[in-house]
Amino acid sequence: MIIDCHSHIWPSRSCLGQAQKFSCLAAACEDKSTSDRFFSASESADATFILGFVSRHLNAEIPNSFIKSQLASQPRRLFGFAGIDPVDRDAPAEIRRLHDEDGFVGFTLSPACQAFHPCDTRALALYEVAQELSMPVYFLNGMALPQNAFLEFAQPDALDEIGRDFPDLKIVISHLGYPRVEQTIAMLAKHPNIFADVAGLTRRPLTAYRSLTLAYESGVIEKLLFGTDSPCYSLKDTVEALYYLNKITLDSVLPVVPREQLRSIIERNSLALLGLKSIESTSVPDDDQSNPSTYSAESDVPADPAEHPESVDAADDSSVDGDSAVNPDDSIKKTDSETRQP
C-alpha cells in the first residue's frame, strides 16, 4: 500500500494570492488549474491526502468547498484536510462543521504564512477541537516562503508545548520542517504524537540524503510519512528518487540508509498512525472502482546503487532527481497478490 500524505489542488492559481511563491503549494507548478494534473499525478497511490490552505494575511484561500467536490469524485481513496486560519472568529465551529457535515478528516495550519505563533490562544482553541474530534493537524512549512511570511513562526520546536498539552492530538510537520530539520527530528524523538512527511525533499538530493540519514541515525525514521507534493511532483518520480537516495554515497565512506528503511517510508500505513479510518472501512459500493489496486513499491524499482553500483552505470546523474534509466512505466506496477494492511 502506498499512501501519499501530501498533495494540493486548487480551482485557479489566482486563489493563492500572495502565497504563489510558497513552495509547499505551487512554486514549482505551472500557472494553471491543477485538477487534471492532480488526478494524473496521484492515480498510482492507494490513498491520497488533499491538503487545503487559507491565509488572510496573504489573501489566499483554496475553498474547502472546492476540495470537498474533489473528494466526492473518489471518496474511497481521497482524504481531505481543510484549510483553517486561526484569525477567523468562527474557526472552531467551522472545524466541527467540516468534520461532521463535509467529511474532512483533519485540517492544515501554516503559522509562518498565517502570521501567528503556534501557541497563540486562538490556535489553542483549534487544537482542543481537533483532539476532541481525533482530527490530525498538518503544519505546512516550505523550502521557500513568501516574502511577507514570518519565518520566526516556522520553528518546529515551537510545537513542543502543543505536544505536551495535547498528547492525544496527532500532528504532522510537512517537508520534515525544512530548513529546521534538526528541530523537527528532536520533536519526533520526544513526542509520540508528532510526525513529519518527506514531501519535496527528493528534489534536492543532498538535502534529502542528509535529512533521512539524520532521521535514521536518530531512530525516528518510523515517524516519517510518504508524500509527493503532487501535482508538482509525481508519485513515480518520488518513489524512484527515494530508492536512489544512497547513490550520493558511491565511492565514499558516507553511511547509507538501509533499503528496507526507505521502503518502510514509502509503504507506511499513515492512516493507522494518524488514527484515521482505513480504506477498507470506508463505506462505498463494491463496484466503486475509484480505489486502485495495491501497488508494489519494491519489486520493480531500481536496485540500491550503494549495494549494486553497476545498476546505475547507464543512468544519468540526474536520476537521483527521479529521472532514472529504468523504464518509468515499469518503476511501479500493480499487483493483485499483495494484501492490504489494515
VOVEX-338102 format. One record per atom (N, C-alpha, C): residue in one letter; x, y, z. Coordinates in steps of 0.1 Angstrom, whole numbers, padded with zeros to 4 digits, always signed. Each point is the difference from the previous one (the first is absolute). Layout:
AXYZ ...
//
This chain:
M+0008-0012+0000 M-0008+0012+0000 M+0009+0013+0000 I-0004+0009-0008 I+0007+0013-0001 I-0010+0011+0003 I+0003+0007+0011 I-0009+0012+0004 I+0008+0013-0002 D-0005+0008-0009 D+0006+0013-0002 D-0006+0010+0010 C+0008+0004+0009 C-0005+0009+0011 C+0001+0015-0003 H+0004+0003-0012 H+0002+0015-0002 H-0003+0003-0015 S-0011+0006-0003 S-0004+0004-0013 S-0009+0012+0001 H+0000+0008-0011 H-0008+0012+0000 H-0008+0001-0013 I-0011+0007+0000 I-0008+0002-0012 I-0008+0014+0002 W-0001+0007-0011 W-0007+0013+0001 W-0008+0003-0013 P-0010+0008+0001 P-0008+0002-0012 P+0007+0010-0010 S+0008+0009+0006 S+0007+0010-0008 S+0012+0005+0008 R+0011+0002-0006 R+0012+0004+0007 R-0002+0014+0006 S-0009+0008-0005 S-0003+0013+0005 S-0005-0001+0014 C-0006-0011+0004 C-0005-0001+0014 C+0011-0001+0010 L+0012-0002-0004 L+0012-0001+0009 L+0005+0014+0004 G-0005+0010-0006 G+0004+0014+0004 G+0015+0002+0001 Q+0004+0005+0012 Q+0015+0002+0002 Q+0007-0013+0004 A-0007-0011+0000 A+0007-0013+0003 A+0004-0007-0012 Q+0000+0006-0012 Q+0004-0007-0012 Q+0015-0004+0000 K+0008+0007+0008 K+0014-0004+0001 K+0003-0009+0012 F-0011-0005+0007 F+0001-0009+0011 F+0003-0014-0006 S+0012-0005+0002 S+0004-0012-0007 S-0008-0012+0004 C-0006+0000+0012 C-0009-0011+0005 C-0012-0001-0009 L-0004+0011-0006 L-0012-0001-0008 L+0002-0001-0015 A+0007+0010-0006 A+0000+0000-0015 A+0012+0006-0006 A+0011+0003+0007 A+0011+0007-0006 A+0006-0007-0012 A-0001-0013-0001 A+0006-0007-0011 A-0010-0004-0010 C-0013+0003+0001 C-0010-0004-0009 C-0003+0011-0010 E-0006-0005-0011 E-0003+0009-0011 E-0012+0009+0005 D-0001+0011-0007 D-0010+0010+0003 D-0014-0004-0006 K-0006-0010+0006 K-0013-0004-0005 K-0007-0008+0010 S-0013-0002-0002 S-0008-0009+0009 S+0006-0014+0001 T-0001-0006+0011 T+0008-0012+0002 T-0009-0013+0001 S-0013+0001-0003 S-0009-0012+0002 S+0005-0011-0009 D+0002+0002-0013 D+0005-0011-0009 D+0013-0005+0004 R+0009+0009+0003 R+0014-0004+0004 R-0001-0008+0013 F-0008+0005+0009 F-0001-0007+0013 F-0003-0015-0001 F-0011-0002-0007 F-0005-0014-0001 F+0009-0009-0009 S+0007+0006-0009 S+0010-0007-0008 S+0012-0004+0009 A+0005+0010+0008 A+0012-0002+0008 A-0003-0009+0012 S-0012-0001+0005 S-0003-0007+0012 S-0007-0014-0002 E-0003-0003-0012 E-0008-0012-0003 E+0007-0013+0005 S+0013+0000+0001 S+0008-0012+0004 S-0001-0003+0015 A-0004+0009+0008 A-0001-0002+0014 A-0013-0007+0004 D+0001-0008+0011 D-0011-0007+0005 D-0009+0010+0008 A+0006+0010+0006 A-0007+0010+0007 A+0008+0013-0001 T-0007+0012+0000 T+0006+0013-0002 T-0006+0010+0010 F+0008+0007+0007 F-0005+0011+0008 F+0000+0013-0009 I-0011+0007+0000 I+0000+0013-0007 I+0000+0011+0011 L+0011+0008+0000 L+0002+0010+0010 L-0005+0014-0004 G-0009+0005+0007 G-0006+0013-0003 G+0010+0011+0005 F-0004+0013-0002 F+0008+0011+0004 F-0008+0013+0000 V+0001+0008+0010 V-0006+0013+0001 V+0009+0009+0008 S+0001+0012-0004 S+0008+0010+0007 S-0006+0014-0002 R-0006+0006+0010 R-0005+0013-0001 R+0012+0010-0002 H+0011-0003+0006 H+0012+0008+0000 H+0005+0001-0014 L-0001-0010-0008 L+0005-0001-0014 L-0011+0001-0010 N-0012+0003+0004 N-0011+0001-0009 N-0001-0013-0009 A+0001-0011+0007 A+0000-0013-0008 A-0010-0009+0006 E-0008-0007-0009 E-0009-0010+0005 E-0004-0010-0011 I+0003-0013+0003 I-0005-0011-0008 I-0013-0004+0006 P-0011+0003-0006 P-0013-0002+0007 P-0002-0015+0004 N-0004-0002+0013 N-0002-0013+0004 N-0012-0007-0007 S-0009+0009-0005 S-0011-0006-0008 S+0005-0006-0013 F+0011+0006-0006 F+0006-0006-0012 F+0006-0013+0003 I+0008-0001+0011 I+0006-0012+0004 I-0010-0011+0003 K-0011+0004+0006 K-0011-0010+0003 K-0005-0006-0013 S-0002+0009-0010 S-0005-0005-0013 S+0010-0010-0007 Q+0013+0002+0003 Q+0010-0010-0006 Q+0000-0013+0008 L-0002+0001+0013 L+0000-0012+0008 L-0012-0009-0004 A-0011+0006-0004 A-0012-0007-0004 A+0002-0009-0012 S+0010+0004-0008 S+0003-0007-0013 S+0006-0014+0003 Q+0008-0001+0011 Q+0006-0013+0004 Q+0000-0001+0015 P-0012-0002+0006 P-0001+0000+0014 P+0007-0011+0008 R+0003-0011-0007 R+0007-0011+0006 R+0015+0003+0001 R+0005+0008-0009 R+0015+0002-0001 R+0005+0013+0005 L-0008+0011+0000 L+0004+0013+0004 L-0004+0004+0014 F+0009+0006+0007 F-0003+0005+0014 F+0003+0015+0000 G-0010+0007+0005 G+0002+0015+0000 G+0004+0006+0013 F+0010+0009-0001 F+0004+0008+0012 F-0003+0015-0004 A-0010+0005+0007 A-0005+0014-0003 A+0010+0011+0004 G+0000+0011-0008 G+0008+0011+0004 G-0007+0008+0010 I+0007+0003+0012 I-0006+0008+0011 I+0009+0011+0004 D-0005+0012+0002 D+0008+0011+0005 D-0005+0004+0014 P+0009+0000+0010 P-0004+0003+0013 P-0005+0014+0003 V+0002+0009-0010 V-0005+0014+0002 V-0015+0000-0002 D-0006-0010-0006 D-0014+0000-0002 D-0007-0003+0013 R-0009+0009+0004 R-0007-0002+0013 R-0008-0013+0001 D-0005-0004-0012 D-0009-0012+0001 D+0008-0013-0004 A+0014+0001+0001 A+0008-0012-0005 A-0003-0012+0008 P-0002+0000+0014 P-0003-0013+0007 P-0013-0006-0005 A-0010+0008-0001 A-0013-0005-0005 A+0001-0005-0014 E+0008+0007-0009 E+0001-0004-0014 E+0007-0014+0000 I+0010-0002+0008 I+0006-0013+0001 I-0010-0011+0002 R-0008+0002+0010 R-0010-0010+0003 R-0010-0003-0011 R-0004+0011-0007 R-0009-0001-0012 R+0007-0008-0011 L+0013+0004-0003 L+0007-0007-0010 L+0002-0015+0003 H+0001-0003+0012 H+0002-0014+0004 H-0013-0008+0000 D-0011+0006+0005 D-0013-0007+0002 D-0007+0000-0013 E+0000+0011-0008 E-0009+0001-0012 E+0008-0003-0013 D+0012+0004-0001 D+0007-0001-0013 D+0011-0011+0000 G+0002-0007+0011 G+0008-0012+0000 G+0015+0003+0000 F+0005+0012+0003 F+0014+0002+0002 F+0006-0007+0012 V+0012-0006-0002 V+0005-0008+0011 V+0011+0007+0008 G+0004+0012-0005 G+0010+0008+0007 G+0000+0014-0005 F+0009+0008+0004 F+0002+0014-0005 F+0014+0004+0000 T+0003+0010-0008 T+0014+0005-0001 T+0001+0014+0006 L+0012+0003+0005 L+0003+0013+0005 L+0014+0004-0005 S+0003+0012-0002 S+0013+0005-0004 S+0004+0012+0008 P+0005-0001+0012 P+0003+0011+0008 P+0008+0011-0007 A+0010-0004-0009 A+0008+0010-0007 A-0008+0008-0010 C-0009-0007-0007 C-0008+0007-0010 C-0013+0006+0005 Q-0004-0004+0012 Q-0012+0006+0006 Q+0003+0010+0011 A+0013+0002+0003 A+0005+0011+0009 A-0005-0003+0014 F+0002-0012+0005 F-0004-0002+0014 F+0010-0010+0007 H+0003+0002+0013 H+0008-0009+0007 H-0008-0013+0002 P+0007-0012-0001 P-0008-0012+0001 P-0007-0002+0014 C+0005+0007+0010 C-0007+0000+0013 C-0009+0012+0003 D-0003+0007-0011 D-0010+0011+0001 D-0013-0006+0006 T-0006+0008+0009 T-0013-0004+0007 T-0010-0005-0010 R-0001+0007-0012 R-0010-0003-0010 R+0003-0014-0006 A+0013-0003-0001 A+0003-0013-0005 A-0002-0011+0010 L+0002+0003+0013 L-0002-0010+0010 L-0015-0005+0000 A-0009+0009-0003 A-0014-0004-0001 A-0002-0010-0011 L+0007+0001-0011 L-0001-0009-0011 L+0005-0014+0004 Y+0011+0000+0007 Y+0006-0013+0004 Y-0009-0007+0009 E-0007+0007+0009 E-0010-0007+0008 E-0011-0007-0008 V-0005+0007-0010 V-0010-0006-0008 V+0005-0012-0008 A+0012+0002-0005 A+0006-0011-0008 A+0003-0012+0008 Q+0005+0001+0013 Q+0002-0011+0008 Q-0013-0007+0004 E-0011+0008+0002 E-0013-0006+0004 E-0005-0008-0012 L+0002+0005-0012 L-0006-0007-0012 L+0010-0010-0006 S+0012-0001+0006 S+0010-0009-0006 S+0004+0004-0014 M+0001+0013-0002 M+0004+0005-0013 M+0015+0004+0000 P+0009-0006-0008 P+0014+0004-0001 P+0001+0014-0005 V+0010+0007+0005 V+0003+0014-0004 V+0013-0001-0008 Y+0000+0006-0012 Y+0011+0000-0009 Y+0006+0014+0000 F+0013+0001+0004 F+0007+0013+0000 F+0008+0001-0013 L-0004+0010-0008 L+0006+0002-0014 L+0012+0009+0001 N+0012-0006-0002 N+0012+0008-0002 N+0004+0000-0015 G+0011+0005-0003 G+0004+0000-0014 G+0015+0003-0002 M+0005-0005-0011 M+0014+0003-0003 M+0002+0014-0004 A-0011+0007-0004 A+0001+0014-0004 A-0014+0006+0005 L+0002+0011+0007 L-0012+0007+0006 L-0002+0013-0007 P-0013+0005-0001 P-0002+0014-0006 P+0007+0010+0009 Q+0003+0011-0007 Q+0008+0011+0007 Q-0007+0005+0013 N-0014+0000-0001 N-0007+0005+0012 N-0003-0010+0011 A+0005-0012-0002 A-0001-0011+0010 A+0009+0003+0012 F-0003-0006+0011 F+0007+0002+0013 F+0008-0013+0003 L+0013+0001-0004 L+0009-0012+0002 L+0001-0004+0014 E-0001+0010+0009 E+0002-0003+0015 E-0012-0008+0005 F-0011-0001-0007 F-0011-0008+0004 F+0000-0014-0006 A+0011-0003-0007 A+0001-0013-0007 A+0010-0009+0008 Q+0002+0003+0012 Q+0009-0008+0009 Q-0006-0013+0004 P+0004-0011-0004 P-0006-0013+0005 P+0000-0002+0015 D+0010+0005+0007 D+0000-0002+0014 D-0010+0009+0007 A-0007+0009-0007 A-0011+0008+0006 A-0012-0010+0002 L+0001-0011-0006 L-0011-0010+0002 L+0001-0008+0013 D+0011+0002+0007 D+0003-0008+0012 D-0011+0001+0010 E-0004+0013+0003 E-0011+0002+0009 E-0013-0007-0004 I-0003+0000-0013 I-0012-0006-0005 I+0001-0015+0002 G+0012-0006-0003 G+0001-0014+0002 G-0002-0004+0015 R+0004+0009+0009 R-0001-0004+0014 R-0015+0002+0005 D-0006+0011-0005 D-0014+0003+0005 D-0011-0008-0007 F+0003-0005-0012 F-0010-0007-0007 F+0006-0014-0005 P+0002-0009+0010 P+0007-0012-0003 P-0007-0010-0009 D-0013+0002-0002 D-0008-0008-0009 D-0003+0006-0013 L+0006+0012-0003 L-0001+0006-0012 L+0011-0004-0010 K-0004-0005-0012 K+0010-0004-0010 K+0004+0012-0008 I+0013+0002+0000 I+0006+0012-0007 I+0009-0005-0011 V-0001+0006-0012 V+0010-0003-0011 V+0007+0013-0004 I+0013-0001-0001 I+0008+0012-0004 I+0004-0003-0015 S-0004+0009-0009 S+0003-0003-0014 S+0015+0003-0003 H+0005-0007-0011 H+0013+0002-0005 H+0011-0002+0011 L-0003-0009+0009 L+0009-0002+0011 L+0005+0013+0007 G-0009+0010-0001 G+0003+0012+0007 G+0011+0009-0006 Y+0004-0003-0013 Y+0010+0007-0006 Y-0002+0015+0000 P+0010+0008+0004 P+0014-0003+0000 P+0005-0004+0014 R-0009-0002+0010 R+0004-0003+0013 R-0003-0015+0003 V+0008-0009-0008 V-0002-0014+0001 V+0004-0005+0014 E+0011+0005+0005 E+0004-0005+0013 E-0011+0002+0011 Q-0006+0012+0000 Q-0011+0002+0010 Q-0011-0010-0002 T-0004-0002-0013 T-0010-0009-0002 T+0003-0014+0005 I+0012-0005-0002 I+0004-0013+0004 I+0000-0001+0016 A+0003+0011+0006 A-0001+0001+0015 A-0014-0002+0004 M-0009+0006-0007 M-0015-0001+0004 M-0005-0014-0003 L+0005-0006-0011 L-0004-0014-0002 L+0004-0010+0010 A+0013+0003+0005 A+0006-0009+0010 A-0007+0002+0014 K-0005+0012+0003 K-0006+0003+0013 K-0014-0004+0001 H-0008+0003-0010 H-0015-0001+0001 H-0005-0011-0009 P-0007-0010+0006 P-0006-0011-0007 P-0010+0004-0010 N-0006+0012+0002 N-0011+0004-0008 N+0004+0010-0011 I+0013+0002-0003 I+0004+0009-0010 I+0007-0008-0011 F-0003+0003-0013 F+0005-0007-0011 F+0005+0011-0010 A+0006-0005-0011 A+0005+0010-0010 A-0001-0008-0014 D-0003+0008-0011 D+0001-0006-0013 D+0013+0004-0007 V+0003-0007-0011 V+0012+0002-0007 V-0003+0006-0014 A-0012+0006-0001 A-0004+0006-0013 A+0010+0011-0005 G+0004-0001-0013 G+0008+0010-0005 G+0015-0001+0002 L+0004-0008+0010 L+0014-0001+0003 L+0008-0007-0011 T-0006-0009-0007 T+0008-0007-0010 T+0004+0008-0012 R-0006+0012-0002 R+0004+0009-0011 R+0014+0006+0003 R+0004-0001+0013 R+0013+0005+0004 R+0008-0012+0006 P+0007-0008-0009 P+0006-0012+0005 P+0009+0001+0012 L+0008+0010+0001 L+0009+0001+0011 L-0008+0003+0013 T-0010+0008-0001 T-0009+0003+0011 T-0007-0012+0005 A-0005-0008-0010 A-0008-0012+0003 A+0009-0010+0007 Y+0012-0002-0005 Y+0010-0009+0005 Y+0003+0003+0015 R+0004+0013+0002 R+0004+0005+0013 R-0012-0002+0010 S-0012+0004-0004 S-0011+0000+0009 S-0004-0015+0004 L-0001-0009-0010 L-0004-0013+0003 L+0011-0008+0007 T+0012+0003-0003 T+0011-0006+0008 T+0000+0004+0014 L-0003+0013+0003 L-0001+0004+0013 L-0012-0006+0008 A-0011-0001-0008 A-0012-0006+0006 A+0003-0015+0004 Y+0007-0007-0009 Y+0003-0014+0002 Y+0009-0001+0012 E+0011+0008+0000 E+0010-0001+0011 E-0007+0004+0014 S-0010+0008-0001 S-0007+0005+0012 S-0011-0010+0005 G-0003-0010-0008 G-0010-0010+0004 G-0014+0005-0002 V-0002+0009-0009 V-0014+0005-0002 V-0005-0002-0014 I+0006-0008-0008 I-0004-0001-0014 I-0014-0007-0001 E-0004-0007+0010 E-0013-0006+0000 E-0011+0011+0002 K+0004+0012+0003 K-0010+0011+0002 K-0001+0009-0013 L+0007-0005-0010 L-0001+0008-0013 L-0011-0006-0009 L-0008+0009-0006 L-0011-0003-0009 L+0004+0003-0014 F-0005-0009-0009 F+0003+0002-0014 F-0009+0011-0006 G+0005+0009-0008 G-0007+0010-0006 G+0007+0005-0013 T-0008+0005-0010 T+0006+0003-0012 T+0000+0015-0003 D-0009+0008+0006 D-0002+0014-0004 D-0007+0000-0014 S-0008-0010-0003 S-0008-0001-0012 S-0009+0012-0001 P-0002+0006-0012 P+0004-0005-0013 P+0013+0006-0005 C+0007+0007+0008 C+0013+0005-0004 C+0010-0011-0003 Y-0001-0011+0008 Y+0009-0011-0001 Y-0008-0013+0000 S+0003-0009-0009 S-0008-0012-0001 S+0005-0011+0010 L-0009-0009+0003 L+0003-0012+0009 L+0011-0008-0006 K+0000-0003-0013 K+0010-0008-0006 K+0014+0006+0002 D+0002+0013-0003 D+0013+0007+0002 D+0004+0000+0014 T-0009+0002+0010 T+0003+0001+0014 T+0005-0014+0005 V-0007-0010-0004 V+0004-0014+0004 V+0014-0003-0005 E+0002+0002-0013 E+0013-0003-0006 E+0011+0008+0007 A-0003+0013+0002 A+0011+0008+0007 A+0003-0004+0014 L-0010-0005+0007 L+0003-0005+0013 L+0009-0013+0000 Y-0003-0009-0010 Y+0008-0012-0001 Y+0014+0003-0005 Y+0002+0012-0007 Y+0013+0004-0005 Y+0007+0009+0010 L-0006+0001+0012 L+0006+0009+0010 L+0015-0003+0003 N+0004-0013+0000 N+0013-0003+0004 N+0010+0001-0011 K-0004+0004-0012 K+0009+0002-0011 K+0011+0010+0003 I-0004+0010+0009 I+0009+0010+0003 I+0012-0005+0008 T-0001-0012+0006 T+0011-0005+0008 T+0010-0009-0008 L-0003-0002-0013 L+0009-0008-0008 L+0014+0006+0001 D+0010-0009+0001 D+0014+0003+0000 D+0004+0009+0012 S-0007-0002+0011 S+0002+0008+0012 S-0001-0009+0012 V+0003+0006+0012 V-0002-0008+0012 V-0013+0005+0007 L-0008+0008-0007 L-0012+0005+0007 L-0010-0012+0003 P-0007+0001+0011 P-0010-0010+0004 P-0011+0000-0010 V-0007-0012-0001 V-0012-0001-0008 V-0012-0002+0009 V-0012+0003-0006 V-0012-0003+0007 V-0005-0014-0006 P-0001-0010+0009 P-0004-0013-0006 P-0012+0000-0009 R+0000-0008-0010 R-0010+0000-0010 R-0014-0003+0007 E+0000-0009+0010 E-0012-0004+0006 E-0006+0012+0008 Q+0008+0009+0004 Q-0005+0012+0007 Q-0006+0010-0010 L+0006+0001-0012 L-0006+0008-0010 L-0013-0006-0005 R-0001-0013-0001 R-0012-0006-0004 R-0011+0002+0011 S+0004+0000+0013 S-0009+0002+0010 S-0007+0013+0000 I+0008+0011-0005 I-0006+0013-0001 I-0011+0000-0011 I+0004-0006-0011 I-0009-0001-0012 I-0013-0007+0003 E+0001-0011+0007 E-0012-0009+0003 E-0006+0002+0014 R+0004+0011+0006 R-0005+0002+0014 R-0016+0001+0000 N-0006-0006+0010 N-0014+0001+0002 N-0003+0012+0008 S+0000+0012-0007 S-0002+0013+0007 S-0014+0001+0005 L-0010-0006-0006 L-0013+0001+0005 L-0001-0006+0014 A+0006-0011+0003 A+0000-0006+0013 A+0008+0009+0010 L+0012+0005-0004 L+0008+0008+0009 L-0008+0013+0004 L-0008+0005-0009 L-0007+0013+0003 L-0014-0003+0006 G-0003-0013+0002 G-0013-0003+0006 G-0012+0003-0010 L+0003-0001-0013 L-0011+0002-0009 L-0006-0013-0005 K-0012+0001-0005 K-0008-0012-0005 K+0008-0006-0012 S+0001-0013+0000 S+0007-0007-0011 S-0008+0001-0013 I+0007-0003-0011 I-0007+0000-0013 I-0011-0011+0000 E+0003-0011+0006 E-0010-0011+0000 E-0013+0003+0007 S+0002+0008+0011 S-0012+0003+0008 S-0008+0012-0005 T+0004+0006-0011 T-0008+0011-0006 T-0012-0006-0007 S-0011+0005+0002 S-0013-0006-0005 S-0002+0005-0014 V+0002-0009-0010 V-0002+0003-0014 V-0005-0013-0006 P-0007+0001-0012 P-0005-0012-0006 P+0011-0009-0005 D-0002-0013+0000 D+0011-0009-0004 D+0004+0002-0015 D-0008+0006-0008 D+0004+0002-0014 D+0007+0013-0002 D+0002+0008+0011 D+0007+0012-0002 D+0015-0003-0004 Q+0004+0006-0011 Q+0014-0003-0005 Q+0009+0011+0003 S-0003+0010+0009 S+0008+0012+0002 S+0013-0004+0008 N+0000-0011+0007 N+0012-0004+0007 N+0008-0009-0008 P+0012+0003-0004 P+0008-0008-0008 P+0005-0013+0007 S+0005-0009-0008 S+0006-0012+0007 S+0013+0004+0007 T+0004-0008+0009 T+0012+0003+0008 T+0012-0001-0010 Y+0009+0009+0002 Y+0012+0001-0008 Y+0012-0006+0007 S+0009-0005-0007 S+0012-0005+0006 S+0010+0012+0000 A+0006+0003+0011 A+0010+0011+0001 A+0014-0006+0000 E+0001-0013-0001 E+0013-0007+0002 E+0004-0008-0012 S-0008-0008-0006 S+0004-0011-0009 S+0005+0005-0013 D-0004+0012-0004 D+0003+0004-0014 D+0007+0014+0000 V+0006+0004+0011 V+0007+0012+0001 V+0015-0002-0002 P+0008+0010-0002 P+0014-0001-0002 P+0007-0007+0012 A+0010-0007-0002 A+0008-0006+0011 A+0007+0011+0007 D+0003-0002+0013 D+0007+0010+0008 D+0014+0002-0006 P+0003+0012-0005 P+0013+0002-0006 P+0012-0001+0009 A-0002+0001+0014 A+0011-0001+0009 A+0003-0015+0001 E-0010-0009-0002 E+0003-0014+0001 E+0003-0006-0013 H-0005+0005-0011 H+0002-0005-0014 H+0004+0012-0009 P+0012+0005+0001 P+0004+0012-0008 P-0001-0003-0015 E+0000-0012-0004 E-0001-0003-0014 E-0014+0004-0006 S-0009+0001+0009 S-0014+0003-0004 S-0002+0014-0005 V+0010+0009+0003 V-0001+0013-0004 V+0010+0004-0010 D+0008-0010-0005 D+0010+0004-0010 D-0006+0007-0012 A-0012-0004-0004 A-0006+0006-0012 A-0009+0011+0003 A-0001+0004+0013 A-0009+0010+0004 A+0007+0014+0000 D-0007+0010-0004 D+0005+0014+0000 D+0000+0004+0014 D+0009+0010+0003 D+0001+0005+0014 D-0013+0006+0005 S-0009+0004-0009 S-0012+0006+0004 S-0010-0010+0005 S+0003-0013+0000 S-0009-0010+0004 S-0003+0001+0015 V+0009+0006+0007 V-0002+0002+0015 V-0012+0009+0002 D-0004+0008-0010 D-0011+0008+0001 D-0013-0007-0005 G+0001-0012-0003 G-0011-0008-0004 G+0000-0004-0015 D+0009+0005-0008 D+0001-0003-0014 D+0009-0011-0002 S-0003-0012+0004 S+0009-0011+0000 S+0000-0007-0014 A+0009-0009-0002 A+0001-0007-0013 A-0010-0011-0001 V-0007-0003+0012 V-0010-0010-0001 V-0012+0005-0007 N-0007-0009-0007 N-0012+0004-0008 N-0010+0005+0010 P-0004+0013-0001 P-0010+0006+0010 P-0012-0008+0002 D-0005-0006-0011 D-0012-0008+0000 D+0001-0012+0009 D+0013-0005+0001 D+0002-0012+0008 D+0005+0002+0014 S+0001+0013+0004 S+0006+0003+0013 S-0010-0004+0011 I-0013+0001-0002 I-0010-0004+0009 I-0011-0008-0007 K-0002-0012+0004 K-0010-0008-0007 K-0011-0005+0009 K-0012-0001-0005 K-0011-0005+0008 K+0002-0015+0003 T-0004-0004+0012 T+0000-0014+0003 T-0013-0003+0007 D-0005-0012-0003 D-0013-0004+0007 D+0003-0010+0011 S+0013-0003+0001 S+0003-0011+0010 S+0003+0006+0014 E+0003+0013+0000 E+0003+0005+0014 E-0013+0002+0007 T+0001-0002+0013 T-0012+0002+0008 T+0001+0014+0007 R-0010+0007+0000 R+0000+0013+0007 R+0002-0002+0015 Q+0007+0009+0006 Q+0001+0000+0014 Q-0011+0009+0006 P-0005-0004+0011 P-0012+0008+0006 P+0005+0013+0005 
//
